[in-house]
Amino acid sequence: MNLELITTKLRGFYMKHHRLPTHGEMVKLLHYSSRGSTYYLVKVLIKEGILARDEEGKLIPKRLLSIPMLGVIKAGYPMPAEVQKDNYLNLHLLFGDLSSATFALTVSGDSMIDEGIYEGDIVIIDKNRQPNTGDIVAACVDGEWTVKYLHKKGDSVSLHPANKKYPVIYPTQTLEIGGVVVHVLRSYR
């Protein structure tokens, strides 16, 4: 049993379908002859920590969507790397708290650069989160969308940038909060 090949195939299925395969789909995917083989395989994958069962007994990726977390790297003066073994960043758990009301937007502009949100970054926004003062939100102010810090003081609401070049925005007509920013993604290539 080549677990590396099996996890690669399961990962590919998960990335394409956004779910794990059923036992019947595993038979086809892995070219097994029966579902009994997949039940045995699932036990092995759970024992190895690659898959797990949630509180309802459904299979979830545990380390299937993980990448090795190798240690700490200095962003100041160089230092020797401290290597960590058997530590993984589980991408499923990282983004597993997202609701079905989650969406993504690509950032245009530089009004949030002091918060580390740059042009071209992708912000992950959850419409189900209750926006609080200090949260970064996607907001439609007077008919135009923006991403800013939300500030509430009494009945007054304002949107604050994270760049001194931009003014604080006070809605004159309407303000609709589209959701709370919960993650920021950046690609360098």
Secondary structure, 3 states (H helix, E strand, C coil): CCHHHHHHHHHHHHHHHCCCCCHHHHHHHHCCCCHHHHHHHHHHHHHCCCEEECCCCCEEECCCCEEECCEECCCCCCCCCEECCCCEEEHHHHHCCCCCCEEEEECCCCCCHHHCCCCCCEEEEECCCCCCCCCEEEEEECCEEEEEEEEEECCEEEEECCCCCCCCECCCCCEEEEEEEEEEECCCC
